[in-house]
Amino acid sequence: TTEKCVGSIWEETEGLQAFEEITYVIEMEQNKRQETPALLLKSQKVKSRLWGFRDERGNVIIPPIYDFVWKFYGGLAKVCLNGKWGLIDRLGNVIIPAIYQKIHMTSDGLVQIQSNKSLWGCLRKDGSMIVEPRYDYIFPFRFGFAGIKKEGKYGFVNLADQEVITPCFDEIGQITPEGTVKVRNGHQWKTIALN
């Protein structure tokens, strides 16, 4: 037989709690030492551990079908399915399919993604592509620009998926509201404009 129980429960965020459902396979056997027949537990093994979301009353809103989930943030939650990551909304609708190795929601309202080829790009929260995955890393956008890393060098890309500066720097700083940034090659730092 199989038996299901709730394992971990996370603190509620945005009206929903993440919960883990554990399914056990239970094997019973007859107790042959007693005069009255009784069943004894022979073995108990975990068959699956899946995550879903429920409301504060315990009603399941999103069934436990995911390998792992993160709390809701801005109406979306990161979910892992078959080892790949995506985003769902509070009703369980898939916003970004679970096809990425890694996914990060950033404070600028965008989503950094790592493709199956370990290359980074960026999506809007609705799943539309901003920057195709082609970089070793992409930093969160600031004031319309994001730092990029490729083959050990750093450069910049804009929201139109255009490389404003091809990766050529050893190190980069924070982009300012004025669209300037400090960059380093060798031991020398300088400030450049991205506009």
Phi, psi and chi 1 to 4 in degrees:
 res  aa     phi    psi   chi1   chi2   chi3   chi4
   1 THR       -  164.6   64.3      -      -      -
   2 THR  -120.2  150.6   59.8      -      -      -
   3 GLU  -135.7  136.6 -169.2   72.2   30.5      -
   4 LYS  -113.6  143.4  -65.6 -178.0 -180.0 -171.5
   5 CYS  -147.9  162.0   70.6      -      -      -
   6 VAL   -88.1  129.7  172.8      -      -      -
   7 GLY   -93.5 -108.5      -      -      -      -
   8 SER   -75.9  147.4  -58.2      -      -      -
   9 ILE  -132.2  129.9  -59.9  172.9      -      -
  10 TRP   -93.1  158.8  -74.1    7.3      -      -
  11 GLU   -59.3  143.3 -179.8 -178.2  -36.2      -
  12 GLU   -65.6  133.6  176.4 -174.2  -38.5      -
  13 THR  -132.4  134.5   57.8      -      -      -
  14 GLU    52.2   36.7  -61.1 -172.3   17.9      -
  15 GLY    83.6    0.9      -      -      -      -
  16 LEU  -129.1  146.4  -64.9  176.4      -      -
  17 GLN  -110.8  134.4  -65.2  175.5  -43.0      -
  18 ALA   -77.9  138.4      -      -      -      -
  19 PHE  -139.4  152.4   73.4   96.5      -      -
  20 GLU  -107.6  128.1  178.1 -173.2   33.2      -
  21 GLU  -105.8  123.7 -179.5 -179.7   84.8      -
  22 ILE  -106.7  127.4  -54.6  170.3      -      -
  23 THR  -106.9  125.4  -57.7      -      -      -
  24 TYR  -107.2  144.3  -65.7   94.9      -      -
  25 VAL  -100.3  122.0  175.3      -      -      -
  26 ILE  -114.7  131.9  -60.2  169.8      -      -
  27 GLU  -117.3  127.1 -166.5  175.8  -18.0      -
  28 MET  -112.3  157.8  -55.0  -64.6  -76.5      -
  29 GLU  -141.9  157.1   66.5 -177.5   -1.1      -
  30 GLN   -72.7  138.8  -72.7  -73.8  -24.2      -
  31 ASN   -84.7  111.4 -179.2   -3.2      -      -
  32 LYS   -89.9   -3.1  -61.5  175.6 -176.5  172.2
  33 ARG   -90.5  -19.2  -65.9 -176.3 -175.7 -176.7
  34 GLN   -96.5  155.7  -69.0 -175.2  -21.1      -
  35 GLU   -72.5  -36.3  -66.3  173.9   10.9      -
  36 THR   -94.7  133.6   56.9      -      -      -
  37 PRO   -61.5  134.9  -10.4   18.0      -      -
  38 ALA  -142.8  150.5      -      -      -      -
  39 LEU   -97.7  140.0  -67.8  176.0      -      -
  40 LEU  -118.4  149.8  -63.1  174.8      -      -
  41 LEU   -72.4  120.4  177.8   64.9      -      -
  42 LYS   -92.0  -45.2 -178.3  177.0  179.0 -176.9
  43 SER  -157.7  156.2   69.4      -      -      -
  44 GLN  -143.2  119.4  175.6  178.9  -38.6      -
  45 LYS  -127.5  145.0  -62.5  176.9 -174.6  171.4
  46 VAL   -76.4  123.6  173.7      -      -      -
  47 LYS   -90.6  -41.5  179.3  179.4  178.1 -175.7
  48 SER  -156.5  155.5   65.1      -      -      -
  49 ARG  -133.2  106.7  -59.5  174.7   83.7  102.8
  50 LEU  -125.5  151.9  -62.3  172.9      -      -
  51 TRP  -113.5  147.0  -71.8   82.3      -      -
  52 GLY  -150.1 -165.4      -      -      -      -
  53 PHE  -132.7  146.5  -70.2   91.6      -      -
  54 ARG  -136.5  162.3   64.7 -172.6 -163.3  175.9
  55 ASP   -84.3 -179.4   64.7   18.0      -      -
  56 GLU   -65.7  -16.9   61.2  -85.4   -5.0      -
  57 ARG   -89.5   -5.3  -67.5 -174.3 -174.1   95.5
  58 GLY    93.6    3.6      -      -      -      -
  59 ASN   -74.4  129.1  -59.5  -45.6      -      -
  60 VAL   -70.9  122.7  173.7      -      -      -
  61 ILE  -100.7  -43.1  -55.3  -59.6      -      -
  62 ILE  -123.2  113.4  -60.7  168.7      -      -
  63 PRO   -58.2  151.7  -17.8   27.5      -      -
  64 PRO   -74.7   92.6   25.3  -30.6      -      -
  65 ILE  -124.1   -3.4   60.5  168.8      -      -
  66 TYR  -100.7  147.9  -63.1  103.2      -      -
  67 ASP   -64.3  -38.1  -56.5  -22.6      -      -
  68 PHE  -162.1  156.0 -163.4   71.0      -      -
  69 VAL  -139.2  161.2  -61.8      -      -      -
  70 TRP  -114.6  162.9  -76.3   96.8      -      -
  71 LYS   -63.6  158.3  -64.0  176.7 -175.6 -179.9
  72 PHE   -71.8  141.4  -83.7   89.4      -      -
  73 TYR  -145.0  117.3  173.5   75.6      -      -
  74 GLY    63.7   31.5      -      -      -      -
  75 GLY    84.6    1.8      -      -      -      -
  76 LEU  -128.7  152.5  -60.1  174.1      -      -
  77 ALA  -132.7  140.8      -      -      -      -
  78 LYS   -76.9  135.8  -66.0 -174.5  -19.0 -178.9
  79 VAL  -132.4  146.7  -66.3      -      -      -
  80 CYS  -114.1  126.7 -177.7      -      -      -
  81 LEU  -133.9  121.2 -175.0   63.3      -      -
  82 ASN    54.9   38.2  -60.6  -40.0      -      -
  83 GLY    80.1    4.9      -      -      -      -
  84 LYS  -119.8  153.1  -58.2  -70.1 -178.2 -171.3
  85 TRP  -109.2  147.2  -70.2   90.1      -      -
  86 GLY  -153.5 -168.5      -      -      -      -
  87 LEU  -128.3  142.9  -71.6  179.6      -      -
  88 ILE  -125.8  160.8   61.0  169.8      -      -
  89 ASP   -95.6 -177.3   67.3   14.6      -      -
  90 ARG   -68.2  -12.1  -67.1  175.5   31.1   89.5
  91 LEU   -98.1   -2.9  -60.9  174.6      -      -
  92 GLY    92.8    3.0      -      -      -      -
  93 ASN   -69.0  136.1  -61.7  -47.0      -      -
  94 VAL   -76.0  120.7  173.6      -      -      -
  95 ILE   -95.8  -46.8  -56.0  -57.6      -      -
  96 ILE  -125.8  119.1  -63.6  174.9      -      -
  97 PRO   -58.3  149.3  -13.4   22.0      -      -
  98 ALA   -77.9   79.3      -      -      -      -
  99 ILE  -129.0    5.4   58.9  172.3      -      -
 100 TYR  -109.5  147.7  -62.8  103.8      -      -
 101 GLN   -66.7  -40.8  -77.2 -175.6    0.1      -
 102 LYS  -141.6  155.4  -67.4 -179.0 -177.4  172.9
 103 ILE  -149.9  133.0 -168.8  165.8      -      -
 104 HIS  -131.1  124.0  -59.2  -61.9      -      -
 105 MET   -85.1  130.7  -67.9 -169.9  -66.0      -
 106 THR  -108.5  163.3   60.8      -      -      -
 107 SER   -67.1  -15.9   60.4      -      -      -
 108 ASP   -83.8    4.5   56.0   14.0      -      -
 109 GLY    84.0   10.7      -      -      -      -
 110 LEU  -110.1  174.0  -58.0  176.1      -      -
 111 VAL  -129.5  119.3 -179.3      -      -      -
 112 GLN   -83.3  137.4  -66.1  168.1  -73.2      -
 113 ILE  -129.0  147.6   51.8  161.5      -      -
 114 GLN  -116.7  122.3 -175.0 -177.1   34.7      -
 115 SER   -76.7  175.6   70.8      -      -      -
 116 ASN   -63.9  -19.5  -66.7  -25.1      -      -
 117 LYS   -93.0   14.9  -64.0  178.6 -178.4  174.8
 118 SER    64.2   23.4  -64.1      -      -      -
 119 LEU  -102.4  144.8  -62.2  175.3      -      -
 120 TRP  -101.3  146.0  -73.7   87.2      -      -
 121 GLY  -147.7 -164.1      -      -      -      -
 122 CYS  -146.4  139.0 -171.3      -      -      -
 123 LEU  -121.0  159.6  -57.0  172.3      -      -
 124 ARG   -80.5  165.3  -71.4 -179.5 -175.6   81.5
 125 LYS   -64.7  -18.2  -78.5 -172.2  178.6  178.3
 126 ASP   -85.0    0.1   65.6    5.6      -      -
 127 GLY    95.7   -6.7      -      -      -      -
 128 SER   -74.5  141.3   60.4      -      -      -
 129 MET   -75.4  135.1 -170.7   68.6   65.7      -
 130 ILE  -105.1  -54.6  -63.9  174.0      -      -
 131 VAL  -125.6  118.5  176.8      -      -      -
 132 GLU   -58.7  143.3  -69.6  -72.7  -24.9      -
 133 PRO   -67.0  105.1  -13.6   24.2      -      -
 134 ARG  -148.4    7.1   64.5  177.7  178.1  -87.6
 135 TYR  -115.0  154.7  -62.0  106.5      -      -
 136 ASP   -65.6  -29.0  -62.3  -24.5      -      -
 137 TYR  -163.4  150.5 -169.9   72.4      -      -
 138 ILE  -129.6  131.2 -173.5  167.0      -      -
 139 PHE   -85.1  162.0  -64.7   87.3      -      -
 140 PRO   -60.2  146.5  -25.4   35.0      -      -
 141 PHE   -68.4  143.0  -86.3   85.9      -      -
 142 ARG  -139.1  121.5  -71.9  179.6   48.0   89.4
 143 PHE    54.5   38.3  -50.0  109.0      -      -
 144 GLY    89.4    1.6      -      -      -      -
 145 PHE  -134.1  152.9  -59.2   96.5      -      -
 146 ALA  -133.2  141.5      -      -      -      -
 147 GLY   -72.3  145.7      -      -      -      -
 148 ILE  -130.6  153.5   51.0  175.7      -      -
 149 LYS  -127.5  131.7 -179.0  180.0 -179.0 -176.2
 150 LYS  -148.1  125.6 -169.4  169.1 -169.4  173.3
 151 GLU    52.3   41.2  -62.0  174.0    2.5      -
 152 GLY    81.8    0.3      -      -      -      -
 153 LYS  -117.5  157.3  -65.0  -69.5 -174.9  177.1
 154 TYR  -116.3  146.4  -63.2   87.9      -      -
 155 GLY  -150.9 -157.6      -      -      -      -
 156 PHE  -143.2  146.8  -62.7   91.3      -      -
 157 VAL  -128.5  153.2   66.3      -      -      -
 158 ASN  -107.0 -179.9   64.8   19.0      -      -
 159 LEU   -70.3   -9.6  -72.2  166.4      -      -
 160 ALA   -94.5   12.9      -      -      -      -
 161 ASP    62.4   34.4 -164.5   10.9      -      -
 162 GLN  -108.9  132.9  -60.5  166.2  -31.1      -
 163 GLU   -73.0  111.0  -81.1 -173.1   11.6      -
 164 VAL   -73.3  -40.3  179.3      -      -      -
 165 ILE  -136.6  119.0  -62.6  177.8      -      -
 166 THR   -60.6  141.5  -57.8      -      -      -
 167 PRO   -54.7  115.2  -27.4   36.4      -      -
 168 CYS  -147.8   -1.9   62.8      -      -      -
 169 PHE  -101.6  152.8  -60.9  110.2      -      -
 170 ASP   -78.5  -28.8  -65.4  -27.4      -      -
 171 GLU  -157.9  151.2 -169.5  174.0   -9.1      -
 172 ILE  -133.1  153.6   57.4  175.3      -      -
 173 GLY  -102.2 -162.1      -      -      -      -
 174 GLN   -81.3  139.5  -69.5  -75.4  -30.7      -
 175 ILE   -75.5  132.8  -59.2  165.9      -      -
 176 THR   -90.0  164.8   68.3      -      -      -
 177 PRO   -60.1  -24.3  -23.2   31.2      -      -
 178 GLU   -81.1   -4.5  -63.8   78.9   27.8      -
 179 GLY    82.8   23.8      -      -      -      -
 180 THR  -108.9  162.2   62.9      -      -      -
 181 VAL  -156.5  146.3   63.6      -      -      -
 182 LYS   -85.9  137.7  -70.8 -172.1  177.4 -169.8
 183 VAL  -133.0  154.2  -64.4      -      -      -
 184 ARG  -129.9  135.9 -179.7 -178.4   65.8   79.5
 185 ASN  -127.7  125.7  -93.4  -29.5      -      -
 186 GLY    63.1 -127.4      -      -      -      -
 187 HIS  -100.0    0.0  -63.0  -70.0      -      -
 188 GLN  -103.1  127.6 -172.5  169.7    6.4      -
 189 TRP  -101.1  146.4  -76.1   89.7      -      -
 190 LYS  -148.5  161.4   66.8 -179.4  177.7  178.2
 191 THR  -103.5  132.1  -59.9      -      -      -
 192 ILE  -124.8  158.7   61.8  169.8      -      -
 193 ALA   -99.9  137.4      -      -      -      -
 194 LEU   -94.2  -15.3  -61.4  174.4      -      -
 195 ASN   -81.1      -  -54.2    6.9      -      -
